[in-house]
Amino acid sequence: MPSVGQDVRPSDFRRWRRDLKLSQQEAADALGLKRRVVQYYEKGERDGEPVEIPKAVRLACYALAQGIYDYHGPRD
C-alpha cells in the first residue's frame, strides 16, 4: 500500500487483499465491513460516484498486513 498521506487506489486495495490470500468476504470480515463495501473499494466507485477508502480502513489494512488482527489497548 502507498505511504501515509497518499491516496490508496482500488488496484492497491485489491493487491493488498490478494497478497494476503483473502477472499472478498474474508477481507470484509477482517476489516469489519460488508463484502459489498470491499467490492466498492476494489472498483473505486459506487453507483458511478468515486469511493474513498477511509483512513481507519487503510490503517487496518496495514495492521493486518503486519499480522496484527486485534488491538486490546496498551500493555500494562
N, CA, C and O atoms as a Maestro MAE file, in Angstrom:
{
 s_m_m2io_version
 :::
 2.0.0
}

f_m_ct {
 s_m_title
 :::
 protein
 m_atom[304] {
  # First column is atom index #
  i_m_mmod_type
  r_m_x_coord
  r_m_y_coord
  r_m_z_coord
  i_m_residue_number
  s_m_chain_name
  s_m_pdb_residue_name
  s_m_pdb_atom_name
  i_m_atomic_number
  :::
  1 25 0.846 -1.170 0.000 1 A "MET " " N  " 7
  2 3 0.000 0.000 0.000 1 A "MET " " CA " 6
  3 2 0.899 1.243 0.000 1 A "MET " " C  " 6
  4 15 2.018 1.190 0.511 1 A "MET " " O  " 8
  5 25 0.430 2.351 -0.561 2 A "PRO " " N  " 7
  6 3 1.226 3.568 -0.603 2 A "PRO " " CA " 6
  7 2 1.548 4.082 0.796 2 A "PRO " " C  " 6
  8 15 0.904 3.696 1.771 2 A "PRO " " O  " 8
  9 25 2.541 4.948 0.885 3 A "SER " " N  " 7
  10 3 2.915 5.502 2.186 3 A "SER " " CA " 6
  11 2 1.829 6.441 2.695 3 A "SER " " C  " 6
  12 15 0.927 6.838 1.958 3 A "SER " " O  " 8
  13 25 1.940 6.783 3.968 4 A "VAL " " N  " 7
  14 3 0.954 7.647 4.617 4 A "VAL " " CA " 6
  15 2 0.821 8.951 3.850 4 A "VAL " " C  " 6
  16 15 1.810 9.522 3.390 4 A "VAL " " O  " 8
  17 25 -0.419 9.415 3.718 5 A "GLY " " N  " 7
  18 3 -0.680 10.674 3.042 5 A "GLY " " CA " 6
  19 2 -1.005 10.514 1.569 5 A "GLY " " C  " 6
  20 15 -1.453 11.466 0.929 5 A "GLY " " O  " 8
  21 25 -0.790 9.344 1.029 6 A "GLN " " N  " 7
  22 3 -1.113 9.119 -0.373 6 A "GLN " " CA " 6
  23 2 -2.449 8.405 -0.469 6 A "GLN " " C  " 6
  24 15 -2.818 7.617 0.402 6 A "GLN " " O  " 8
  25 25 -3.159 8.696 -1.539 7 A "ASP " " N  " 7
  26 3 -4.430 8.013 -1.768 7 A "ASP " " CA " 6
  27 2 -4.167 6.550 -2.108 7 A "ASP " " C  " 6
  28 15 -3.184 6.218 -2.771 7 A "ASP " " O  " 8
  29 25 -5.052 5.696 -1.646 8 A "VAL " " N  " 7
  30 3 -4.975 4.285 -1.984 8 A "VAL " " CA " 6
  31 2 -5.866 4.060 -3.191 8 A "VAL " " C  " 6
  32 15 -7.066 4.330 -3.156 8 A "VAL " " O  " 8
  33 25 -5.271 3.569 -4.240 9 A "ARG " " N  " 7
  34 3 -6.035 3.284 -5.455 9 A "ARG " " CA " 6
  35 2 -6.763 1.957 -5.305 9 A "ARG " " C  " 6
  36 15 -6.346 1.104 -4.521 9 A "ARG " " O  " 8
  37 25 -7.841 1.776 -6.046 10 A "PRO " " N  " 7
  38 3 -8.547 0.489 -6.000 10 A "PRO " " CA " 6
  39 2 -7.618 -0.691 -6.268 10 A "PRO " " C  " 6
  40 15 -7.746 -1.734 -5.627 10 A "PRO " " O  " 8
  41 25 -6.688 -0.540 -7.203 11 A "SER " " N  " 7
  42 3 -5.759 -1.633 -7.504 11 A "SER " " CA " 6
  43 2 -4.841 -1.931 -6.319 11 A "SER " " C  " 6
  44 15 -4.449 -3.082 -6.125 11 A "SER " " O  " 8
  45 25 -4.490 -0.913 -5.520 12 A "ASP " " N  " 7
  46 3 -3.673 -1.124 -4.315 12 A "ASP " " CA " 6
  47 2 -4.454 -1.956 -3.295 12 A "ASP " " C  " 6
  48 15 -3.920 -2.886 -2.690 12 A "ASP " " O  " 8
  49 25 -5.715 -1.605 -3.120 13 A "PHE " " N  " 7
  50 3 -6.559 -2.325 -2.168 13 A "PHE " " CA " 6
  51 2 -6.722 -3.772 -2.602 13 A "PHE " " C  " 6
  52 15 -6.606 -4.679 -1.777 13 A "PHE " " O  " 8
  53 25 -6.988 -4.005 -3.878 14 A "ARG " " N  " 7
  54 3 -7.146 -5.360 -4.413 14 A "ARG " " CA " 6
  55 2 -5.852 -6.152 -4.236 14 A "ARG " " C  " 6
  56 15 -5.884 -7.320 -3.847 14 A "ARG " " O  " 8
  57 25 -4.709 -5.515 -4.521 15 A "ARG " " N  " 7
  58 3 -3.417 -6.187 -4.368 15 A "ARG " " CA " 6
  59 2 -3.184 -6.562 -2.900 15 A "ARG " " C  " 6
  60 15 -2.699 -7.656 -2.613 15 A "ARG " " O  " 8
  61 25 -3.528 -5.662 -1.972 16 A "TRP " " N  " 7
  62 3 -3.387 -5.956 -0.546 16 A "TRP " " CA " 6
  63 2 -4.167 -7.222 -0.198 16 A "TRP " " C  " 6
  64 15 -3.641 -8.124 0.454 16 A "TRP " " O  " 8
  65 25 -5.418 -7.281 -0.636 17 A "ARG " " N  " 7
  66 3 -6.266 -8.437 -0.337 17 A "ARG " " CA " 6
  67 2 -5.699 -9.713 -0.936 17 A "ARG " " C  " 6
  68 15 -5.644 -10.747 -0.270 17 A "ARG " " O  " 8
  69 25 -5.286 -9.642 -2.167 18 A "ARG " " N  " 7
  70 3 -4.764 -10.833 -2.840 18 A "ARG " " CA " 6
  71 2 -3.426 -11.265 -2.256 18 A "ARG " " C  " 6
  72 15 -3.162 -12.461 -2.132 18 A "ARG " " O  " 8
  73 25 -2.584 -10.309 -1.899 19 A "ASP " " N  " 7
  74 3 -1.297 -10.648 -1.281 19 A "ASP " " CA " 6
  75 2 -1.493 -11.415 0.021 19 A "ASP " " C  " 6
  76 15 -0.697 -12.291 0.358 19 A "ASP " " O  " 8
  77 25 -2.563 -11.080 0.754 20 A "LEU " " N  " 7
  78 3 -2.865 -11.791 1.998 20 A "LEU " " CA " 6
  79 2 -3.693 -13.048 1.757 20 A "LEU " " C  " 6
  80 15 -4.077 -13.744 2.697 20 A "LEU " " O  " 8
  81 25 -3.965 -13.329 0.473 21 A "LYS " " N  " 7
  82 3 -4.732 -14.512 0.076 21 A "LYS " " CA " 6
  83 2 -6.111 -14.552 0.747 21 A "LYS " " C  " 6
  84 15 -6.563 -15.593 1.224 21 A "LYS " " O  " 8
  85 25 -6.756 -13.396 0.765 22 A "LEU " " N  " 7
  86 3 -8.095 -13.270 1.345 22 A "LEU " " CA " 6
  87 2 -9.132 -13.161 0.238 22 A "LEU " " C  " 6
  88 15 -8.921 -12.478 -0.763 22 A "LEU " " O  " 8
  89 25 -10.243 -13.838 0.430 23 A "SER " " N  " 7
  90 3 -11.384 -13.612 -0.454 23 A "SER " " CA " 6
  91 2 -11.974 -12.254 -0.097 23 A "SER " " C  " 6
  92 15 -11.606 -11.663 0.918 23 A "SER " " O  " 8
  93 25 -12.877 -11.765 -0.917 24 A "GLN " " N  " 7
  94 3 -13.535 -10.504 -0.584 24 A "GLN " " CA " 6
  95 2 -14.282 -10.627 0.738 24 A "GLN " " C  " 6
  96 15 -14.270 -9.693 1.540 24 A "GLN " " O  " 8
  97 25 -14.928 -11.758 0.976 25 A "GLN " " N  " 7
  98 3 -15.662 -11.956 2.225 25 A "GLN " " CA " 6
  99 2 -14.716 -12.016 3.414 25 A "GLN " " C  " 6
  100 15 -15.008 -11.444 4.465 25 A "GLN " " O  " 8
  101 25 -13.586 -12.700 3.265 26 A "GLU " " N  " 7
  102 3 -12.615 -12.780 4.361 26 A "GLU " " CA " 6
  103 2 -12.027 -11.404 4.678 26 A "GLU " " C  " 6
  104 15 -11.831 -11.057 5.843 26 A "GLU " " O  " 8
  105 25 -11.751 -10.629 3.636 27 A "ALA " " N  " 7
  106 3 -11.243 -9.269 3.857 27 A "ALA " " CA " 6
  107 2 -12.294 -8.426 4.562 27 A "ALA " " C  " 6
  108 15 -11.973 -7.668 5.477 27 A "ALA " " O  " 8
  109 25 -13.536 -8.553 4.146 28 A "ALA " " N  " 7
  110 3 -14.620 -7.806 4.787 28 A "ALA " " CA " 6
  111 2 -14.739 -8.187 6.261 28 A "ALA " " C  " 6
  112 15 -14.870 -7.314 7.119 28 A "ALA " " O  " 8
  113 25 -14.694 -9.462 6.552 29 A "ASP " " N  " 7
  114 3 -14.785 -9.924 7.941 29 A "ASP " " CA " 6
  115 2 -13.618 -9.385 8.766 29 A "ASP " " C  " 6
  116 15 -13.814 -8.916 9.887 29 A "ASP " " O  " 8
  117 25 -12.412 -9.449 8.219 30 A "ALA " " N  " 7
  118 3 -11.224 -8.984 8.936 30 A "ALA " " CA " 6
  119 2 -11.271 -7.485 9.208 30 A "ALA " " C  " 6
  120 15 -10.765 -7.018 10.228 30 A "ALA " " O  " 8
  121 25 -11.881 -6.732 8.293 31 A "LEU " " N  " 7
  122 3 -11.952 -5.273 8.423 31 A "LEU " " CA " 6
  123 2 -13.235 -4.797 9.100 31 A "LEU " " C  " 6
  124 15 -13.390 -3.605 9.366 31 A "LEU " " O  " 8
  125 25 -14.150 -5.720 9.377 32 A "GLY " " N  " 7
  126 3 -15.423 -5.334 9.990 32 A "GLY " " CA " 6
  127 2 -16.349 -4.624 9.029 32 A "GLY " " C  " 6
  128 15 -17.106 -3.733 9.415 32 A "GLY " " O  " 8
  129 25 -16.282 -5.032 7.762 33 A "LEU " " N  " 7
  130 3 -17.082 -4.405 6.705 33 A "LEU " " CA " 6
  131 2 -17.999 -5.434 6.059 33 A "LEU " " C  " 6
  132 15 -17.876 -6.634 6.305 33 A "LEU " " O  " 8
  133 25 -18.906 -4.959 5.243 34 A "LYS " " N  " 7
  134 3 -19.725 -5.830 4.396 34 A "LYS " " CA " 6
  135 2 -18.914 -6.133 3.131 34 A "LYS " " C  " 6
  136 15 -18.104 -5.319 2.690 34 A "LYS " " O  " 8
  137 25 -19.146 -7.315 2.558 35 A "ARG " " N  " 7
  138 3 -18.428 -7.703 1.338 35 A "ARG " " CA " 6
  139 2 -18.650 -6.678 0.229 35 A "ARG " " C  " 6
  140 15 -17.741 -6.400 -0.553 35 A "ARG " " O  " 8
  141 25 -19.830 -6.130 0.162 36 A "ARG " " N  " 7
  142 3 -20.147 -5.153 -0.884 36 A "ARG " " CA " 6
  143 2 -19.237 -3.918 -0.780 36 A "ARG " " C  " 6
  144 15 -18.852 -3.349 -1.802 36 A "ARG " " O  " 8
  145 25 -18.897 -3.506 0.433 37 A "VAL " " N  " 7
  146 3 -18.018 -2.351 0.618 37 A "VAL " " CA " 6
  147 2 -16.622 -2.670 0.081 37 A "VAL " " C  " 6
  148 15 -15.986 -1.819 -0.541 37 A "VAL " " O  " 8
  149 25 -16.151 -3.880 0.317 38 A "VAL " " N  " 7
  150 3 -14.861 -4.298 -0.242 38 A "VAL " " CA " 6
  151 2 -14.929 -4.217 -1.768 38 A "VAL " " C  " 6
  152 15 -13.976 -3.775 -2.411 38 A "VAL " " O  " 8
  153 25 -16.030 -4.636 -2.335 39 A "GLN " " N  " 7
  154 3 -16.192 -4.554 -3.786 39 A "GLN " " CA " 6
  155 2 -16.143 -3.104 -4.260 39 A "GLN " " C  " 6
  156 15 -15.531 -2.813 -5.288 39 A "GLN " " O  " 8
  157 25 -16.779 -2.190 -3.525 40 A "TYR " " N  " 7
  158 3 -16.734 -0.773 -3.889 40 A "TYR " " CA " 6
  159 2 -15.300 -0.256 -3.844 40 A "TYR " " C  " 6
  160 15 -14.868 0.455 -4.752 40 A "TYR " " O  " 8
  161 25 -14.563 -0.607 -2.794 41 A "TYR " " N  " 7
  162 3 -13.174 -0.159 -2.664 41 A "TYR " " CA " 6
  163 2 -12.328 -0.682 -3.818 41 A "TYR " " C  " 6
  164 15 -11.473 0.038 -4.335 41 A "TYR " " O  " 8
  165 25 -12.558 -1.927 -4.223 42 A "GLU " " N  " 7
  166 3 -11.782 -2.504 -5.316 42 A "GLU " " CA " 6
  167 2 -12.170 -1.907 -6.664 42 A "GLU " " C  " 6
  168 15 -11.338 -1.810 -7.566 42 A "GLU " " O  " 8
  169 25 -13.398 -1.517 -6.798 43 A "LYS " " N  " 7
  170 3 -13.862 -0.906 -8.049 43 A "LYS " " CA " 6
  171 2 -13.549 0.591 -8.077 43 A "LYS " " C  " 6
  172 15 -13.348 1.178 -9.140 43 A "LYS " " O  " 8
  173 25 -13.513 1.199 -6.881 44 A "GLY " " N  " 7
  174 3 -13.230 2.632 -6.791 44 A "GLY " " CA " 6
  175 2 -14.446 3.510 -6.980 44 A "GLY " " C  " 6
  176 15 -14.332 4.732 -7.080 44 A "GLY " " O  " 8
  177 25 -15.599 2.894 -7.029 45 A "GLU " " N  " 7
  178 3 -16.833 3.676 -7.202 45 A "GLU " " CA " 6
  179 2 -18.034 2.898 -6.692 45 A "GLU " " C  " 6
  180 15 -18.008 1.677 -6.542 45 A "GLU " " O  " 8
  181 25 -19.089 3.663 -6.435 46 A "ARG " " N  " 7
  182 3 -20.383 3.094 -6.073 46 A "ARG " " CA " 6
  183 2 -21.449 3.901 -6.810 46 A "ARG " " C  " 6
  184 15 -21.553 5.114 -6.631 46 A "ARG " " O  " 8
  185 25 -22.217 3.238 -7.615 47 A "ASP " " N  " 7
  186 3 -23.269 3.883 -8.403 47 A "ASP " " CA " 6
  187 2 -22.719 5.058 -9.199 47 A "ASP " " C  " 6
  188 15 -23.358 6.105 -9.307 47 A "ASP " " O  " 8
  189 25 -21.525 4.871 -9.754 48 A "GLY " " N  " 7
  190 3 -20.914 5.903 -10.593 48 A "GLY " " CA " 6
  191 2 -20.205 7.014 -9.841 48 A "GLY " " C  " 6
  192 15 -19.595 7.888 -10.458 48 A "GLY " " O  " 8
  193 25 -20.276 6.995 -8.519 49 A "GLU " " N  " 7
  194 3 -19.621 8.017 -7.697 49 A "GLU " " CA " 6
  195 2 -18.327 7.448 -7.115 49 A "GLU " " C  " 6
  196 15 -18.293 6.289 -6.701 49 A "GLU " " O  " 8
  197 25 -17.265 8.251 -7.079 50 A "PRO " " N  " 7
  198 3 -15.996 7.766 -6.519 50 A "PRO " " CA " 6
  199 2 -16.137 7.396 -5.043 50 A "PRO " " C  " 6
  200 15 -16.871 8.038 -4.292 50 A "PRO " " O  " 8
  201 25 -15.421 6.353 -4.653 51 A "VAL " " N  " 7
  202 3 -15.411 5.895 -3.264 51 A "VAL " " CA " 6
  203 2 -13.987 6.038 -2.737 51 A "VAL " " C  " 6
  204 15 -13.039 5.531 -3.335 51 A "VAL " " O  " 8
  205 25 -13.850 6.732 -1.616 52 A "GLU " " N  " 7
  206 3 -12.550 6.887 -0.972 52 A "GLU " " CA " 6
  207 2 -12.441 5.872 0.156 52 A "GLU " " C  " 6
  208 15 -13.402 5.645 0.892 52 A "GLU " " O  " 8
  209 25 -11.277 5.267 0.289 53 A "ILE " " N  " 7
  210 3 -11.049 4.326 1.377 53 A "ILE " " CA " 6
  211 2 -10.674 5.132 2.609 53 A "ILE " " C  " 6
  212 15 -9.662 5.833 2.604 53 A "ILE " " O  " 8
  213 25 -11.487 5.042 3.680 54 A "PRO " " N  " 7
  214 3 -11.227 5.848 4.871 54 A "PRO " " CA " 6
  215 2 -9.887 5.510 5.524 54 A "PRO " " C  " 6
  216 15 -9.379 4.396 5.392 54 A "PRO " " O  " 8
  217 25 -9.334 6.479 6.222 55 A "LYS " " N  " 7
  218 3 -8.046 6.305 6.887 55 A "LYS " " CA " 6
  219 2 -8.073 5.126 7.853 55 A "LYS " " C  " 6
  220 15 -7.107 4.366 7.917 55 A "LYS " " O  " 8
  221 25 -9.157 4.958 8.603 56 A "ALA " " N  " 7
  222 3 -9.254 3.843 9.554 56 A "ALA " " CA " 6
  223 2 -9.130 2.498 8.835 56 A "ALA " " C  " 6
  224 15 -8.508 1.572 9.357 56 A "ALA " " O  " 8
  225 25 -9.713 2.389 7.653 57 A "VAL " " N  " 7
  226 3 -9.627 1.146 6.886 57 A "VAL " " CA " 6
  227 2 -8.209 0.976 6.347 57 A "VAL " " C  " 6
  228 15 -7.673 -0.132 6.359 57 A "VAL " " O  " 8
  229 25 -7.596 2.063 5.876 58 A "ARG " " N  " 7
  230 3 -6.210 1.976 5.396 58 A "ARG " " CA " 6
  231 2 -5.283 1.511 6.514 58 A "ARG " " C  " 6
  232 15 -4.409 0.673 6.291 58 A "ARG " " O  " 8
  233 25 -5.470 2.051 7.709 59 A "LEU " " N  " 7
  234 3 -4.642 1.647 8.847 59 A "LEU " " CA " 6
  235 2 -4.901 0.193 9.234 59 A "LEU " " C  " 6
  236 15 -3.971 -0.532 9.589 59 A "LEU " " O  " 8
  237 25 -6.156 -0.233 9.166 60 A "ALA " " N  " 7
  238 3 -6.485 -1.621 9.463 60 A "ALA " " CA " 6
  239 2 -5.846 -2.558 8.445 60 A "ALA " " C  " 6
  240 15 -5.375 -3.636 8.808 60 A "ALA " " O  " 8
  241 25 -5.824 -2.164 7.191 61 A "CYS " " N  " 7
  242 3 -5.165 -2.969 6.154 61 A "CYS " " CA " 6
  243 2 -3.686 -3.131 6.484 61 A "CYS " " C  " 6
  244 15 -3.132 -4.224 6.364 61 A "CYS " " O  " 8
  245 25 -3.055 -2.046 6.897 62 A "TYR " " N  " 7
  246 3 -1.636 -2.090 7.254 62 A "TYR " " CA " 6
  247 2 -1.424 -3.031 8.445 62 A "TYR " " C  " 6
  248 15 -0.514 -3.860 8.427 62 A "TYR " " O  " 8
  249 25 -2.261 -2.902 9.476 63 A "ALA " " N  " 7
  250 3 -2.124 -3.752 10.655 63 A "ALA " " CA " 6
  251 2 -2.262 -5.227 10.279 63 A "ALA " " C  " 6
  252 15 -1.464 -6.054 10.720 63 A "ALA " " O  " 8
  253 25 -3.257 -5.560 9.476 64 A "LEU " " N  " 7
  254 3 -3.451 -6.948 9.061 64 A "LEU " " CA " 6
  255 2 -2.258 -7.458 8.268 64 A "LEU " " C  " 6
  256 15 -1.847 -8.607 8.429 64 A "LEU " " O  " 8
  257 25 -1.701 -6.609 7.415 65 A "ALA " " N  " 7
  258 3 -0.533 -6.999 6.634 65 A "ALA " " CA " 6
  259 2 0.677 -7.261 7.533 65 A "ALA " " C  " 6
  260 15 1.576 -8.016 7.163 65 A "ALA " " O  " 8
  261 25 0.698 -6.634 8.721 66 A "GLN " " N  " 7
  262 3 1.786 -6.829 9.682 66 A "GLN " " CA " 6
  263 2 1.498 -7.974 10.654 66 A "GLN " " C  " 6
  264 15 2.306 -8.251 11.540 66 A "GLN " " O  " 8
  265 25 0.347 -8.642 10.493 67 A "GLY " " N  " 7
  266 3 -0.004 -9.762 11.346 67 A "GLY " " CA " 6
  267 2 -0.726 -9.364 12.620 67 A "GLY " " C  " 6
  268 15 -0.838 -10.168 13.546 67 A "GLY " " O  " 8
  269 25 -1.215 -8.140 12.678 68 A "ILE " " N  " 7
  270 3 -1.953 -7.663 13.845 68 A "ILE " " CA " 6
  271 2 -3.445 -7.787 13.540 68 A "ILE " " C  " 6
  272 15 -3.960 -7.130 12.635 68 A "ILE " " O  " 8
  273 25 -4.122 -8.627 14.296 69 A "TYR " " N  " 7
  274 3 -5.515 -8.910 13.997 69 A "TYR " " CA " 6
  275 2 -6.499 -8.252 14.955 69 A "TYR " " C  " 6
  276 15 -7.700 -8.213 14.690 69 A "TYR " " O  " 8
  277 25 -5.982 -7.733 16.076 70 A "ASP " " N  " 7
  278 3 -6.853 -7.045 17.020 70 A "ASP " " CA " 6
  279 2 -5.984 -6.194 17.925 70 A "ASP " " C  " 6
  280 15 -4.780 -6.424 18.044 70 A "ASP " " O  " 8
  281 25 -6.604 -5.207 18.566 71 A "TYR " " N  " 7
  282 3 -5.902 -4.337 19.485 71 A "TYR " " CA " 6
  283 2 -6.656 -4.316 20.799 71 A "TYR " " C  " 6
  284 15 -7.855 -4.038 20.837 71 A "TYR " " O  " 8
  285 25 -5.945 -4.610 21.877 72 A "HIS " " N  " 7
  286 3 -6.582 -4.694 23.194 72 A "HIS " " CA " 6
  287 2 -6.118 -3.591 24.133 72 A "HIS " " C  " 6
  288 15 -6.234 -3.728 25.351 72 A "HIS " " O  " 8
  289 25 -5.600 -2.513 23.590 73 A "GLY " " N  " 7
  290 3 -5.150 -1.395 24.421 73 A "GLY " " CA " 6
  291 2 -3.680 -1.519 24.774 73 A "GLY " " C  " 6
  292 15 -3.025 -2.507 24.440 73 A "GLY " " O  " 8
  293 25 -3.171 -0.499 25.458 74 A "PRO " " N  " 7
  294 3 -1.749 -0.514 25.822 74 A "PRO " " CA " 6
  295 2 -1.453 -1.633 26.812 74 A "PRO " " C  " 6
  296 15 -2.300 -2.025 27.616 74 A "PRO " " O  " 8
  297 25 -0.241 -2.126 26.729 75 A "ARG " " N  " 7
  298 3 0.187 -3.169 27.677 75 A "ARG " " CA " 6
  299 2 0.477 -2.520 29.021 75 A "ARG " " C  " 6
  300 15 0.948 -1.385 29.087 75 A "ARG " " O  " 8
  301 25 0.195 -3.239 30.070 76 A "ASP " " N  " 7
  302 3 0.442 -2.720 31.425 76 A "ASP " " CA " 6
  303 2 1.922 -2.642 31.736 76 A "ASP " " C  " 6
  304 15 2.302 -2.228 32.832 76 A "ASP " " O  " 8
  :::
 }
 m_bond[303] {
  # First column is bond index #
  i_m_from
  i_m_to
  i_m_order
  :::
  1 1 2 1
  2 2 3 1
  3 3 4 2
  4 3 5 1
  5 5 6 1
  6 6 7 1
  7 7 8 2
  8 7 9 1
  9 9 10 1
  10 10 11 1
  11 11 12 2
  12 11 13 1
  13 13 14 1
  14 14 15 1
  15 15 16 2
  16 15 17 1
  17 17 18 1
  18 18 19 1
  19 19 20 2
  20 19 21 1
  21 21 22 1
  22 22 23 1
  23 23 24 2
  24 23 25 1
  25 25 26 1
  26 26 27 1
  27 27 28 2
  28 27 29 1
  29 29 30 1
  30 30 31 1
  31 31 32 2
  32 31 33 1
  33 33 34 1
  34 34 35 1
  35 35 36 2
  36 35 37 1
  37 37 38 1
  38 38 39 1
  39 39 40 2
  40 39 41 1
  41 41 42 1
  42 42 43 1
  43 43 44 2
  44 43 45 1
  45 45 46 1
  46 46 47 1
  47 47 48 2
  48 47 49 1
  49 49 50 1
  50 50 51 1
  51 51 52 2
  52 51 53 1
  53 53 54 1
  54 54 55 1
  55 55 56 2
  56 55 57 1
  57 57 58 1
  58 58 59 1
  59 59 60 2
  60 59 61 1
  61 61 62 1
  62 62 63 1
  63 63 64 2
  64 63 65 1
  65 65 66 1
  66 66 67 1
  67 67 68 2
  68 67 69 1
  69 69 70 1
  70 70 71 1
  71 71 72 2
  72 71 73 1
  73 73 74 1
  74 74 75 1
  75 75 76 2
  76 75 77 1
  77 77 78 1
  78 78 79 1
  79 79 80 2
  80 79 81 1
  81 81 82 1
  82 82 83 1
  83 83 84 2
  84 83 85 1
  85 85 86 1
  86 86 87 1
  87 87 88 2
  88 87 89 1
  89 89 90 1
  90 90 91 1
  91 91 92 2
  92 91 93 1
  93 93 94 1
  94 94 95 1
  95 95 96 2
  96 95 97 1
  97 97 98 1
  98 98 99 1
  99 99 100 2
  100 99 101 1
  101 101 102 1
  102 102 103 1
  103 103 104 2
  104 103 105 1
  105 105 106 1
  106 106 107 1
  107 107 108 2
  108 107 109 1
  109 109 110 1
  110 110 111 1
  111 111 112 2
  112 111 113 1
  113 113 114 1
  114 114 115 1
  115 115 116 2
  116 115 117 1
  117 117 118 1
  118 118 119 1
  119 119 120 2
  120 119 121 1
  121 121 122 1
  122 122 123 1
  123 123 124 2
  124 123 125 1
  125 125 126 1
  126 126 127 1
  127 127 128 2
  128 127 129 1
  129 129 130 1
  130 130 131 1
  131 131 132 2
  132 131 133 1
  133 133 134 1
  134 134 135 1
  135 135 136 2
  136 135 137 1
  137 137 138 1
  138 138 139 1
  139 139 140 2
  140 139 141 1
  141 141 142 1
  142 142 143 1
  143 143 144 2
  144 143 145 1
  145 145 146 1
  146 146 147 1
  147 147 148 2
  148 147 149 1
  149 149 150 1
  150 150 151 1
  151 151 152 2
  152 151 153 1
  153 153 154 1
  154 154 155 1
  155 155 156 2
  156 155 157 1
  157 157 158 1
  158 158 159 1
  159 159 160 2
  160 159 161 1
  161 161 162 1
  162 162 163 1
  163 163 164 2
  164 163 165 1
  165 165 166 1
  166 166 167 1
  167 167 168 2
  168 167 169 1
  169 169 170 1
  170 170 171 1
  171 171 172 2
  172 171 173 1
  173 173 174 1
  174 174 175 1
  175 175 176 2
  176 175 177 1
  177 177 178 1
  178 178 179 1
  179 179 180 2
  180 179 181 1
  181 181 182 1
  182 182 183 1
  183 183 184 2
  184 183 185 1
  185 185 186 1
  186 186 187 1
  187 187 188 2
  188 187 189 1
  189 189 190 1
  190 190 191 1
  191 191 192 2
  192 191 193 1
  193 193 194 1
  194 194 195 1
  195 195 196 2
  196 195 197 1
  197 197 198 1
  198 198 199 1
  199 199 200 2
  200 199 201 1
  201 201 202 1
  202 202 203 1
  203 203 204 2
  204 203 205 1
  205 205 206 1
  206 206 207 1
  207 207 208 2
  208 207 209 1
  209 209 210 1
  210 210 211 1
  211 211 212 2
  212 211 213 1
  213 213 214 1
  214 214 215 1
  215 215 216 2
  216 215 217 1
  217 217 218 1
  218 218 219 1
  219 219 220 2
  220 219 221 1
  221 221 222 1
  222 222 223 1
  223 223 224 2
  224 223 225 1
  225 225 226 1
  226 226 227 1
  227 227 228 2
  228 227 229 1
  229 229 230 1
  230 230 231 1
  231 231 232 2
  232 231 233 1
  233 233 234 1
  234 234 235 1
  235 235 236 2
  236 235 237 1
  237 237 238 1
  238 238 239 1
  239 239 240 2
  240 239 241 1
  241 241 242 1
  242 242 243 1
  243 243 244 2
  244 243 245 1
  245 245 246 1
  246 246 247 1
  247 247 248 2
  248 247 249 1
  249 249 250 1
  250 250 251 1
  251 251 252 2
  252 251 253 1
  253 253 254 1
  254 254 255 1
  255 255 256 2
  256 255 257 1
  257 257 258 1
  258 258 259 1
  259 259 260 2
  260 259 261 1
  261 261 262 1
  262 262 263 1
  263 263 264 2
  264 263 265 1
  265 265 266 1
  266 266 267 1
  267 267 268 2
  268 267 269 1
  269 269 270 1
  270 270 271 1
  271 271 272 2
  272 271 273 1
  273 273 274 1
  274 274 275 1
  275 275 276 2
  276 275 277 1
  277 277 278 1
  278 278 279 1
  279 279 280 2
  280 279 281 1
  281 281 282 1
  282 282 283 1
  283 283 284 2
  284 283 285 1
  285 285 286 1
  286 286 287 1
  287 287 288 2
  288 287 289 1
  289 289 290 1
  290 290 291 1
  291 291 292 2
  292 291 293 1
  293 293 294 1
  294 294 295 1
  295 295 296 2
  296 295 297 1
  297 297 298 1
  298 298 299 1
  299 299 300 2
  300 299 301 1
  301 301 302 1
  302 302 303 1
  303 303 304 2
  :::
 }
}
